[in-house]
């Protein structure tokens, strides 16, 4: 798969405790992105953050939180990302979704396999 140089970054912000059909939301989102044949998805876990409720989520010892902030980043063509957006509407109970234009400088490497 190749990505166009001018692509789009989809970022999805939500809490680690968010679920969809009894499964972790991050798992469902990554599986749906893979099913949609997007170029890739990465789940990032934040040690501290807050959202619309202003409730602080942190890994600090005195106040352990199991609901840490998560971000999923997906880079693909604008067309593929926009086609994926309706999927988010069907499985996300809440969260923040952002889009930005990015330039892809490098994606993957073709490795020739030695048949020997």
C-alpha positions, 0 to 999 in steps of 0.5 A: 500500500502506498500513501499519497504525500498529501494525506490526512491525520485522524485523531480520536480522543477518549477514555480508557474505560469507554466501551462498545458492545462490551469491548474496549472502545480502542480495540473496536476502533482499531479493528474497524480501521483495519476492516476499512483497510486504512493504512494503520492505527496507533493507540497512545495512552496518556499518563494525565489529561482531562476532557469536557468534564474537567475531571483529571485522569492521572497515573499519580500514586495518590490518585490512581485512575483506570480511565486514562486518556487514550488517543488513536492516530490514523493517517491515510488519504483524505478520501479514506479517512472521510469514508471512515468517519460515519463508523465513528458515529455508530460506535463512539459514545463520546470523545473528541475527533480532529482532522488535519492535513499532513504530508507523508514523508515516508511509509514502509519499505519494500524488502525483497525476500531472498528465495534461498 
